[in-house]
Amino acid sequence: MKHKVKFCPNNFKNELQEVKLHLNKLPTINVIEDECLNYCGQCIVQPFSLINGKNITCDDVSDLYPNIIEYIEKTKIECSNPMPYKELSSSS
C-alpha cells in the first residue's frame, strides 16, 4: 500500500522542496500537491502534510520529514499487529 502524502503548494513552498524530493524516492510514498488542502490558517504559519488524511505538523521545516517517516512507521507497526478479533457473545 502506498501512503498518500499531500502538500499544499503554498505551504512553505521553497523550503519543502527537499522534503518532497526525498519522499518521492521512497517506493511506498506517493507525493501529491493539491491546489488547496483547506488548512489556510495553518498553511501560513506551520509546515504540514496530510498522510492518508492525517494532519502531520511541525514547528520547523527540518522536522517535517522525520515526523512523516515516524508516522508512516508507526502506522505500519499498528497495521502489522492488529488487535485480536473477539467473537461477540450472543447474550441476548
Steps between C-alpha positions, in 0.01 A plus 500: 500500500629842407458782746354816348699795631328821396648846504351841437715674237478824700620352830868593542532459124878520455598360837307173456644411156778291654251312719287420193805385302607258775148367542466444124797263516319267740307220326212493750420872477298687242565877529206711388474877473137603526378844401381563855463276804270741687745556785558867410558627853752226569648526152625851570677426829595131518647239262265205460390214280203267491577130506198293406290785643698539828644848562875476574655823626820647638633835611804493274533382140793274591273301732228415247683218320579311823144553622362357175729197515421445868125507431532257209713261705253520788203422278691214340558347844136547599384338176732203541389444860123532491295458810376142535154430378255424777189306424187672611317300756135450429364601839164613373 
